[in-house]
Amino acid sequence: MGGESPITFLSLDAYARRYGIAGVEFEHFLALVGAMDEEYLEHIARIMKAEKERAAEEARMKTREAAP
């Protein structure tokens, strides 16, 4: 993966306009989607970190196995 970024305001605004979300409901929509998006991005970051750590550990293990 890579290149993950928050959903843009323009995208959220376009969605809200299409489905008639306005006023206070729009503010709630922004808050809710923003919170979910932030959690998703943090989740992806944790996965990427774990994958890098696992790859580094596998490389260390191979180096140890190859040493005389």
Biopython code that builds the backbone (N, CA, C, O; Angstrom):
import numpy as np
from Bio.PDB.StructureBuilder import StructureBuilder

atoms = [
    (1, "MET", "N", (0.836, -1.173, 0.000)),
    (1, "MET", "CA", (0.000, 0.000, 0.000)),
    (1, "MET", "C", (0.879, 1.233, 0.000)),
    (1, "MET", "O", (2.100, 1.132, -0.123)),
    (2, "GLY", "N", (0.278, 2.366, 0.134)),
    (2, "GLY", "CA", (1.024, 3.601, 0.185)),
    (2, "GLY", "C", (0.187, 4.720, -0.386)),
    (2, "GLY", "O", (-0.796, 4.496, -1.092)),
    (3, "GLY", "N", (0.595, 5.910, -0.068)),
    (3, "GLY", "CA", (-0.128, 7.043, -0.582)),
    (3, "GLY", "C", (-1.487, 7.257, 0.060)),
    (3, "GLY", "O", (-2.326, 7.977, -0.482)),
    (4, "GLU", "N", (-1.707, 6.643, 1.200)),
    (4, "GLU", "CA", (-2.985, 6.817, 1.891)),
    (4, "GLU", "C", (-3.051, 8.238, 2.426)),
    (4, "GLU", "O", (-2.088, 8.732, 3.013)),
    (5, "SER", "N", (-4.179, 8.886, 2.224)),
    (5, "SER", "CA", (-4.347, 10.241, 2.730)),
    (5, "SER", "C", (-5.794, 10.442, 3.160)),
    (5, "SER", "O", (-6.678, 9.682, 2.764)),
    (6, "PRO", "N", (-6.032, 11.464, 3.970)),
    (6, "PRO", "CA", (-7.403, 11.715, 4.425)),
    (6, "PRO", "C", (-8.337, 12.021, 3.258)),
    (6, "PRO", "O", (-7.904, 12.504, 2.212)),
    (7, "ILE", "N", (-9.608, 11.735, 3.450)),
    (7, "ILE", "CA", (-10.616, 12.093, 2.465)),
    (7, "ILE", "C", (-10.688, 13.621, 2.426)),
    (7, "ILE", "O", (-10.758, 14.267, 3.472)),
    (8, "THR", "N", (-10.671, 14.182, 1.253)),
    (8, "THR", "CA", (-10.667, 15.636, 1.137)),
    (8, "THR", "C", (-12.033, 16.235, 1.481)),
    (8, "THR", "O", (-13.076, 15.594, 1.345)),
    (9, "PHE", "N", (-11.980, 17.487, 1.932)),
    (9, "PHE", "CA", (-13.219, 18.203, 2.212)),
    (9, "PHE", "C", (-14.080, 18.286, 0.958)),
    (9, "PHE", "O", (-15.301, 18.147, 1.028)),
    (10, "LEU", "N", (-13.442, 18.514, -0.187)),
    (10, "LEU", "CA", (-14.211, 18.635, -1.429)),
    (10, "LEU", "C", (-14.978, 17.351, -1.742)),
    (10, "LEU", "O", (-16.116, 17.404, -2.207)),
    (11, "SER", "N", (-14.362, 16.208, -1.491)),
    (11, "SER", "CA", (-15.049, 14.937, -1.717)),
    (11, "SER", "C", (-16.233, 14.776, -0.775)),
    (11, "SER", "O", (-17.315, 14.355, -1.185)),
    (12, "LEU", "N", (-16.017, 15.112, 0.481)),
    (12, "LEU", "CA", (-17.108, 15.008, 1.460)),
    (12, "LEU", "C", (-18.223, 15.995, 1.135)),
    (12, "LEU", "O", (-19.405, 15.673, 1.257)),
    (13, "ASP", "N", (-17.838, 17.199, 0.720)),
    (13, "ASP", "CA", (-18.824, 18.208, 0.358)),
    (13, "ASP", "C", (-19.651, 17.751, -0.841)),
    (13, "ASP", "O", (-20.874, 17.898, -0.845)),
    (14, "ALA", "N", (-18.993, 17.201, -1.854)),
    (14, "ALA", "CA", (-19.714, 16.720, -3.037)),
    (14, "ALA", "C", (-20.693, 15.609, -2.665)),
    (14, "ALA", "O", (-21.830, 15.595, -3.137)),
    (15, "TYR", "N", (-20.254, 14.686, -1.824)),
    (15, "TYR", "CA", (-21.129, 13.594, -1.386)),
    (15, "TYR", "C", (-22.335, 14.158, -0.641)),
    (15, "TYR", "O", (-23.473, 13.763, -0.893)),
    (16, "ALA", "N", (-22.074, 15.088, 0.283)),
    (16, "ALA", "CA", (-23.149, 15.664, 1.079)),
    (16, "ALA", "C", (-24.149, 16.415, 0.194)),
    (16, "ALA", "O", (-25.359, 16.316, 0.402)),
    (17, "ARG", "N", (-23.652, 17.155, -0.779)),
    (17, "ARG", "CA", (-24.557, 17.879, -1.687)),
    (17, "ARG", "C", (-25.429, 16.896, -2.467)),
    (17, "ARG", "O", (-26.630, 17.113, -2.627)),
    (18, "ARG", "N", (-24.828, 15.837, -2.939)),
    (18, "ARG", "CA", (-25.580, 14.853, -3.731)),
    (18, "ARG", "C", (-26.700, 14.235, -2.912)),
    (18, "ARG", "O", (-27.788, 13.988, -3.430)),
    (19, "TYR", "N", (-26.440, 13.986, -1.642)),
    (19, "TYR", "CA", (-27.428, 13.298, -0.808)),
    (19, "TYR", "C", (-28.178, 14.223, 0.148)),
    (19, "TYR", "O", (-28.836, 13.757, 1.078)),
    (20, "GLY", "N", (-28.081, 15.515, -0.078)),
    (20, "GLY", "CA", (-28.879, 16.471, 0.675)),
    (20, "GLY", "C", (-28.522, 16.600, 2.145)),
    (20, "GLY", "O", (-29.395, 16.835, 2.980)),
    (21, "ILE", "N", (-27.258, 16.449, 2.463)),
    (21, "ILE", "CA", (-26.802, 16.603, 3.851)),
    (21, "ILE", "C", (-26.331, 18.045, 4.008)),
    (21, "ILE", "O", (-25.366, 18.457, 3.365)),
    (22, "ALA", "N", (-27.008, 18.814, 4.860)),
    (22, "ALA", "CA", (-26.685, 20.239, 4.991)),
    (22, "ALA", "C", (-26.818, 20.684, 6.444)),
    (22, "ALA", "O", (-27.358, 19.970, 7.289)),
    (23, "GLY", "N", (-26.309, 21.885, 6.706)),
    (23, "GLY", "CA", (-26.444, 22.491, 8.027)),
    (23, "GLY", "C", (-25.723, 21.702, 9.111)),
    (23, "GLY", "O", (-24.604, 21.225, 8.922)),
    (24, "VAL", "N", (-26.392, 21.579, 10.245)),
    (24, "VAL", "CA", (-25.817, 20.864, 11.385)),
    (24, "VAL", "C", (-25.557, 19.406, 11.020)),
    (24, "VAL", "O", (-24.582, 18.812, 11.479)),
    (25, "GLU", "N", (-26.416, 18.841, 10.206)),
    (25, "GLU", "CA", (-26.216, 17.452, 9.773)),
    (25, "GLU", "C", (-24.902, 17.308, 9.007)),
    (25, "GLU", "O", (-24.213, 16.296, 9.131)),
    (26, "PHE", "N", (-24.558, 18.335, 8.206)),
    (26, "PHE", "CA", (-23.296, 18.306, 7.484)),
    (26, "PHE", "C", (-22.122, 18.356, 8.452)),
    (26, "PHE", "O", (-21.133, 17.648, 8.264)),
    (27, "GLU", "N", (-22.222, 19.181, 9.475)),
    (27, "GLU", "CA", (-21.153, 19.262, 10.477)),
    (27, "GLU", "C", (-20.986, 17.919, 11.185)),
    (27, "GLU", "O", (-19.859, 17.481, 11.418)),
    (28, "HIS", "N", (-22.080, 17.272, 11.523)),
    (28, "HIS", "CA", (-22.011, 15.944, 12.146)),
    (28, "HIS", "C", (-21.401, 14.933, 11.185)),
    (28, "HIS", "O", (-20.573, 14.110, 11.575)),
    (29, "PHE", "N", (-21.820, 15.006, 9.926)),
    (29, "PHE", "CA", (-21.281, 14.127, 8.887)),
    (29, "PHE", "C", (-19.765, 14.286, 8.784)),
    (29, "PHE", "O", (-19.033, 13.297, 8.751)),
    (30, "LEU", "N", (-19.292, 15.550, 8.732)),
    (30, "LEU", "CA", (-17.850, 15.798, 8.657)),
    (30, "LEU", "C", (-17.119, 15.212, 9.862)),
    (30, "LEU", "O", (-16.067, 14.589, 9.719)),
    (31, "ALA", "N", (-17.683, 15.418, 11.043)),
    (31, "ALA", "CA", (-17.044, 14.918, 12.261)),
    (31, "ALA", "C", (-16.991, 13.392, 12.267)),
    (31, "ALA", "O", (-15.962, 12.800, 12.596)),
    (32, "LEU", "N", (-18.088, 12.771, 11.906)),
    (32, "LEU", "CA", (-18.150, 11.307, 11.924)),
    (32, "LEU", "C", (-17.215, 10.686, 10.896)),
    (32, "LEU", "O", (-16.421, 9.801, 11.216)),
    (33, "VAL", "N", (-17.318, 11.156, 9.665)),
    (33, "VAL", "CA", (-16.467, 10.597, 8.609)),
    (33, "VAL", "C", (-15.002, 10.913, 8.888)),
    (33, "VAL", "O", (-14.128, 10.079, 8.655)),
    (34, "GLY", "N", (-14.735, 12.118, 9.389)),
    (34, "GLY", "CA", (-13.356, 12.482, 9.725)),
    (34, "GLY", "C", (-12.769, 11.569, 10.792)),
    (34, "GLY", "O", (-11.613, 11.158, 10.695)),
    (35, "ALA", "N", (-13.564, 11.251, 11.810)),
    (35, "ALA", "CA", (-13.093, 10.364, 12.882)),
    (35, "ALA", "C", (-12.835, 8.952, 12.346)),
    (35, "ALA", "O", (-11.830, 8.325, 12.680)),
    (36, "MET", "N", (-13.749, 8.466, 11.519)),
    (36, "MET", "CA", (-13.556, 7.126, 10.948)),
    (36, "MET", "C", (-12.346, 7.096, 10.025)),
    (36, "MET", "O", (-11.574, 6.137, 10.037)),
    (37, "ASP", "N", (-12.180, 8.141, 9.226)),
    (37, "ASP", "CA", (-11.054, 8.216, 8.309)),
    (37, "ASP", "C", (-9.732, 8.261, 9.075)),
    (37, "ASP", "O", (-8.765, 7.598, 8.698)),
    (38, "GLU", "N", (-9.698, 9.038, 10.137)),
    (38, "GLU", "CA", (-8.484, 9.129, 10.956)),
    (38, "GLU", "C", (-8.130, 7.765, 11.558)),
    (38, "GLU", "O", (-6.965, 7.367, 11.554)),
    (39, "GLU", "N", (-9.120, 7.062, 12.065)),
    (39, "GLU", "CA", (-8.873, 5.729, 12.631)),
    (39, "GLU", "C", (-8.366, 4.768, 11.563)),
    (39, "GLU", "O", (-7.447, 3.986, 11.808)),
    (40, "TYR", "N", (-8.966, 4.828, 10.381)),
    (40, "TYR", "CA", (-8.531, 3.961, 9.282)),
    (40, "TYR", "C", (-7.069, 4.246, 8.928)),
    (40, "TYR", "O", (-6.278, 3.317, 8.760)),
    (41, "LEU", "N", (-6.713, 5.518, 8.814)),
    (41, "LEU", "CA", (-5.334, 5.861, 8.468)),
    (41, "LEU", "C", (-4.350, 5.420, 9.549)),
    (41, "LEU", "O", (-3.244, 4.976, 9.240)),
    (42, "GLU", "N", (-4.750, 5.541, 10.813)),
    (42, "GLU", "CA", (-3.896, 5.055, 11.901)),
    (42, "GLU", "C", (-3.752, 3.539, 11.833)),
    (42, "GLU", "O", (-2.668, 3.005, 12.070)),
    (43, "HIS", "N", (-4.822, 2.855, 11.515)),
    (43, "HIS", "CA", (-4.791, 1.390, 11.376)),
    (43, "HIS", "C", (-3.827, 0.983, 10.259)),
    (43, "HIS", "O", (-3.012, 0.078, 10.437)),
    (44, "ILE", "N", (-3.922, 1.650, 9.117)),
    (44, "ILE", "CA", (-3.028, 1.357, 7.996)),
    (44, "ILE", "C", (-1.577, 1.628, 8.394)),
    (44, "ILE", "O", (-0.686, 0.858, 8.035)),
    (45, "ALA", "N", (-1.334, 2.698, 9.119)),
    (45, "ALA", "CA", (0.028, 3.018, 9.564)),
    (45, "ALA", "C", (0.568, 1.927, 10.488)),
    (45, "ALA", "O", (1.738, 1.554, 10.395)),
    (46, "ARG", "N", (-0.289, 1.412, 11.385)),
    (46, "ARG", "CA", (0.147, 0.331, 12.276)),
    (46, "ARG", "C", (0.476, -0.930, 11.481)),
    (46, "ARG", "O", (1.460, -1.607, 11.777)),
    (47, "ILE", "N", (-0.326, -1.245, 10.490)),
    (47, "ILE", "CA", (-0.075, -2.416, 9.649)),
    (47, "ILE", "C", (1.244, -2.263, 8.907)),
    (47, "ILE", "O", (2.054, -3.189, 8.870)),
    (48, "MET", "N", (1.457, -1.086, 8.314)),
    (48, "MET", "CA", (2.695, -0.849, 7.567)),
    (48, "MET", "C", (3.916, -0.956, 8.478)),
    (48, "MET", "O", (4.935, -1.526, 8.089)),
    (49, "LYS", "N", (3.814, -0.408, 9.690)),
    (49, "LYS", "CA", (4.925, -0.490, 10.640)),
    (49, "LYS", "C", (5.208, -1.942, 11.003)),
    (49, "LYS", "O", (6.366, -2.359, 11.043)),
    (50, "ALA", "N", (4.165, -2.709, 11.267)),
    (50, "ALA", "CA", (4.342, -4.116, 11.629)),
    (50, "ALA", "C", (4.969, -4.906, 10.479)),
    (50, "ALA", "O", (5.816, -5.770, 10.705)),
    (51, "GLU", "N", (4.552, -4.610, 9.251)),
    (51, "GLU", "CA", (5.128, -5.307, 8.098)),
    (51, "GLU", "C", (6.609, -4.980, 7.939)),
    (51, "GLU", "O", (7.408, -5.866, 7.635)),
    (52, "LYS", "N", (6.982, -3.717, 8.143)),
    (52, "LYS", "CA", (8.393, -3.327, 8.048)),
    (52, "LYS", "C", (9.215, -4.012, 9.143)),
    (52, "LYS", "O", (10.319, -4.493, 8.888)),
    (53, "GLU", "N", (8.674, -4.051, 10.355)),
    (53, "GLU", "CA", (9.376, -4.705, 11.456)),
    (53, "GLU", "C", (9.540, -6.198, 11.193)),
    (53, "GLU", "O", (10.593, -6.772, 11.473)),
    (54, "ARG", "N", (8.499, -6.822, 10.654)),
    (54, "ARG", "CA", (8.572, -8.257, 10.350)),
    (54, "ARG", "C", (9.617, -8.522, 9.264)),
    (54, "ARG", "O", (10.382, -9.482, 9.355)),
    (55, "ALA", "N", (9.646, -7.666, 8.234)),
    (55, "ALA", "CA", (10.627, -7.831, 7.160)),
    (55, "ALA", "C", (12.041, -7.635, 7.691)),
    (55, "ALA", "O", (12.955, -8.359, 7.299)),
    (56, "ALA", "N", (12.228, -6.668, 8.575)),
    (56, "ALA", "CA", (13.554, -6.430, 9.159)),
    (56, "ALA", "C", (13.984, -7.629, 10.001)),
    (56, "ALA", "O", (15.145, -8.035, 9.960)),
    (57, "GLU", "N", (13.053, -8.190, 10.758)),
    (57, "GLU", "CA", (13.375, -9.363, 11.586)),
    (57, "GLU", "C", (13.723, -10.561, 10.707)),
    (57, "GLU", "O", (14.658, -11.302, 11.012)),
    (58, "GLU", "N", (12.985, -10.755, 9.628)),
    (58, "GLU", "CA", (13.298, -11.858, 8.706)),
    (58, "GLU", "C", (14.681, -11.665, 8.099)),
    (58, "GLU", "O", (15.421, -12.636, 7.942)),
    (59, "ALA", "N", (15.042, -10.439, 7.757)),
    (59, "ALA", "CA", (16.368, -10.162, 7.196)),
    (59, "ALA", "C", (17.450, -10.453, 8.224)),
    (59, "ALA", "O", (18.495, -11.004, 7.881)),
    (60, "ARG", "N", (17.211, -10.085, 9.497)),
    (60, "ARG", "CA", (18.186, -10.383, 10.550)),
    (60, "ARG", "C", (18.348, -11.891, 10.726)),
    (60, "ARG", "O", (19.461, -12.387, 10.905)),
    (61, "MET", "N", (17.247, -12.602, 10.675)),
    (61, "MET", "CA", (17.303, -14.065, 10.845)),
    (61, "MET", "C", (18.101, -14.699, 9.703)),
    (61, "MET", "O", (18.914, -15.592, 9.940)),
    (62, "LYS", "N", (17.879, -14.249, 8.480)),
    (62, "LYS", "CA", (18.618, -14.788, 7.325)),
    (62, "LYS", "C", (20.106, -14.485, 7.454)),
    (62, "LYS", "O", (20.946, -15.317, 7.112)),
    (63, "THR", "N", (20.433, -13.283, 7.951)),
    (63, "THR", "CA", (21.831, -12.916, 8.128)),
    (63, "THR", "C", (22.472, -13.811, 9.176)),
    (63, "THR", "O", (23.611, -14.245, 9.004)),
    (64, "ARG", "N", (21.764, -14.089, 10.248)),
    (64, "ARG", "CA", (22.301, -14.985, 11.300)),
    (64, "ARG", "C", (22.473, -16.397, 10.776)),
    (64, "ARG", "O", (23.459, -17.060, 11.099)),
    (65, "GLU", "N", (21.529, -16.867, 9.972)),
    (65, "GLU", "CA", (21.614, -18.240, 9.426)),
    (65, "GLU", "C", (22.773, -18.358, 8.461)),
    (65, "GLU", "O", (23.408, -19.410, 8.380)),
    (66, "ALA", "N", (23.062, -17.285, 7.722)),
    (66, "ALA", "CA", (24.133, -17.327, 6.733)),
    (66, "ALA", "C", (25.511, -17.193, 7.370)),
    (66, "ALA", "O", (26.506, -17.571, 6.753)),
    (67, "ALA", "N", (25.591, -16.673, 8.572)),
    (67, "ALA", "CA", (26.885, -16.493, 9.239)),
    (67, "ALA", "C", (27.445, -17.858, 9.637)),
    (67, "ALA", "O", (26.707, -18.754, 10.047)),
    (68, "PRO", "N", (28.782, -17.996, 9.506)),
    (68, "PRO", "CA", (29.407, -19.297, 9.866)),
    (68, "PRO", "C", (29.392, -19.598, 11.343)),
    (68, "PRO", "O", (29.881, -20.646, 11.765)),
]
sb = StructureBuilder()
sb.init_structure("model")
sb.init_model(0)
sb.init_chain("A")
sb.init_seg("    ")
for serial, (resi, resn, name, xyz) in enumerate(atoms, 1):
    if name == "N":
        sb.init_residue(resn, " ", resi, " ")
    sb.init_atom(name, np.array(xyz, "f"), 0.0, 1.0, " ", f" {name:<3s}", serial, name[0])
structure = sb.get_structure()
